[in-house]
Amino acid sequence: HYKLSKICKKNKLIYLCSAFDLESLKFLDKNLRIPMFKIPSGEAFSLDMLNFLSKKKKSILLSTGMTSFKELKQILNKINNGRRKDITILHCISSYPADKKDLNLNLIDTISKKFKYKVGYSDHSLGDQACLAAVAKGALVIEKHVTLSKKMRGPDHKTSSTIDEFKKMVNKIRDLEEMMGTNIKKFSKKEINVKNAARKSIVAVNDIKKGSIIRLLDITFKRPGIGISPLEAKKVIGKKAKYFIKKDTLLKKSKIK
């Protein structure tokens, strides 16, 4: 663990580790000074560990495999100990590998709304589809098992990602994050250029004399969309032409009153 921690620090990575007993948890906290705690699904009911964490200020990643919402509420109350901590709840299905039909990724929305905490996803399925879907659902943390070789002995290796597969998944997630954007409706420069070319404006269908009242019969809608929008036609009809408006030209607000 010391060696792994140093390698991570050298490569500017955060070293974390799941502890499966109180002694190991204290070791990680005191000796390796991990910046946050990770509670694996199997230890979510370990009261001695939860009591220890309740006295700490560090952030917590909490896996919820095999945990009901009622139990999750009890666990959160125990950890918080009257004071709301920085906890990220990881939706998790504890089967290896987890079948696609069992993943129930919609629970990410439910957990977020019900508990009002940050939400992540701990994945035990094959491939990277579930992780990408979880990110699209709003997961802020993704946990994925990796292996140096799927031919190694042990229960997890065959269902884990190789380092290369994991790297590709991370790159896909970064692309997806960029595509997800923000909740604010905005237009790119490219879209604005297309908008100006593709949208239509109010155009004079015939010559309109100075001082005459503009009628519906006097206008039509043509490209480009750099003039008065057809959606504002009611603001044009019934107005008086301040100047002579030539047939097949854009109406401008400066030309009507």
N, C-alpha and C positions, 0 to 999 in steps of 0.2 A: 504493500500500500504506500509506503514511503516512496518507493521507486516510481510508481505510477503517478503519484502526486507531483513529484519533481518533473517528470516528463510533461505532464499537463501544464505546469507552471512555465516550463521552458517554451512550450508551444502556444502560450497565452490562452489556455483552455481552463475551464473550471473543473476541478476534480470533485466528484460526488460519489457516495457509496451508500447502498442500502445496508442497514444494520439489522441483524436477526436476533439480537439479544441486547440487554442493557449494557453489559460490559463493553461490547463492540461499539455501541452508540457513544458511550463516554470516551472511548479511545479515539473515534473519529472526530469528536468535538474538541477534545483536549490536545491530542497529539498531532492531528493533521489539520485542525482548525478549519474544517470544511465550512464554506460560507452559508450553506443551508442544509436542512435535513430532508432525507427521503424516507418515507414510511412505506414499505412494501405492503401489498395487500394482505399477506399472511401475518403481518405484525400489527394490523390495524386495531386488534383487540388486546394487545399486550399492555396492560394497565401500568406496569412499572416503567415502560418506555414512554407511554403517553404522559405520565406524571412528571417524568424527567423533562420532556419537551415543553410541558406547560410552564416551566420555570425559565425557559430560554426565550430570547428575543429574535432568534434567527428565523428566516423564512422556511416554509415547510412545503414539500411536495407530498401529497397524500394519495396513494393508489387505492381504488375502491372496488377491486375485484372481490366478488362473493359478499359484498356489503349492501344491505338494504338501506333505503333512505332513512328509516327510523334509526338504524344502527349508526349511519353516517352522522346524523344529528347528535347522537350521544358522544361519538368520537370527537366531533368538533367542539362540543361543550367542554369535554375533558381537556383537550389541548389548550383551548382558549383560557380556561380557568378565570372567566369573568372579564377577560380582556381580549378583544378581537385581534388575532395575529394575521400576518401575511401568509395566507395558505392558498396553494393552487391545488384544486381537486382534480385528480386524474381519472377520467372514465377508463375502466379496464374490464376486460373479460378474461377470467383466469382459466383458460384452457390452452393447450399447446399441441398443435396450432389451433387458434380460434377460428371456427368456421365463419364465413362471410355472413351467413344468415343469422348468426348469433351476436354480431357486433353492435347492433342497435345504436348507431352513431347519433341518432336524434336525441339520445339522452344527454348529449353535450349541451343542447339548448335547455333541456329541462333542469339539469343540475345548476346551470348558470342562473336561471330565473328563480329556482326554488331556494338556493343557498346564498346567492349574491356574492360568490367568490370567483376568483379567476379559475378558468377551467383548462385542463390539458387532456392528453390522451396517451395511455400506455398500451402499446399495440403488441399483440401476440399472433397476429394473422400473417399469412404468407404474402410477400410482395409489398408494394408501397401505396396501393390504392387507398386503403383505409386511412393511412396517415395523411394523405393529400386531402381526402374528404373531411377529415377531422379539422385540418387547418382551415378549409373553406367554411366549416361550421363555427370557427372562432377559437379553436384550441390554440393556446399560447405556448404550450409545452408539448413536445412529442418525445416519448420514450420508445426506443426500439432496440431489441436485442441484436448484437452483432457477434460475429465469430471470425477468427483468422482463417478457418477452413470448415466447411460443412461436413468434412470427412472425419473431424476430430471426435473422440469418444465423449459421450455425455448426452443428456436428454435434450439440451437446447440447440445444439449445433446445427442439426438438419433443418430446423425451422427458423434459424436466425439469418440475418443479412450478412453478406461479406462486407468488408470495409469498402470495396469499390461500389457495391450496391447501395450502401449507406450514404456514400458521398453523392451518388447520383440522386438519391432521394432528397438529400438536403438541397441540392441545386434545383430540383423540381419545386421544392417548398419555397425557395427564394423567388423563383419565377412566379409561382402562384400568389405569393404575398404581393408582388408587384402588380399582378393582374387584378387582385382584389381591391386595391386602391383604398378609397375612403368612402364615407357615407355622404359626402358633399357632391352634389351634381355640378360638374364643371366640364368645359369643352377644351380639348387640346387645340393647338394651332392648326393641326391638320384638319380636324373636324370643323373648325371655324371656316377654313378655306372651302371645304366641301359644302358647308351650310350656305355660304354666300353664292356658290355656283348652282346648288341644287334647289334651294328654296325660291319662292316667287315673291314679287312685289306688286303693288298696285300700279297699273299702267293706264294711260289715257287711250281709249279705244278709238277716239276721234279728236279732232281739234277742239279745245275748250277755250272759249273767248274769255278775255279779262272781264271780271265782274259777274260772270254767269254762275248759276248755282249748279254744283256738280251732282249729277244723277247717277243712279245705278247703271243706266244704259251708257254712261260716259266712261266707265272703267272696266278693266279686265285684269287678269293676273298672269304675269309672265316672269321668267327668269331674267336677271339674277335677283337674289334676295337681299339686295343692299339698300332697297327703298322702304316705303311704308308697307308693313306686313298686311296681307289679306285679312288677318284676324282683327285689324283695326279699320276695316272698311266702313263701319258705322260712324267712325270719327271723320271720315272723308265725305260721305254722302250727305248732301244738304249744306255743305260748306261752300263759300264763295271763292272763286279763283282770283287771286291777287294779281296774277300776271297771265299772259297768254300761255297756254300749255299745248305744245305740239303733240299731234297724234303719235302714238307708239313711243312715248317717253315716260320715264318714271315720274310719278307724282311725288313731290317733296313737301314737307310740312311748311317750309318757308314760302311755298307758292299758294297756300290756301289760308283762309281765315274764317 
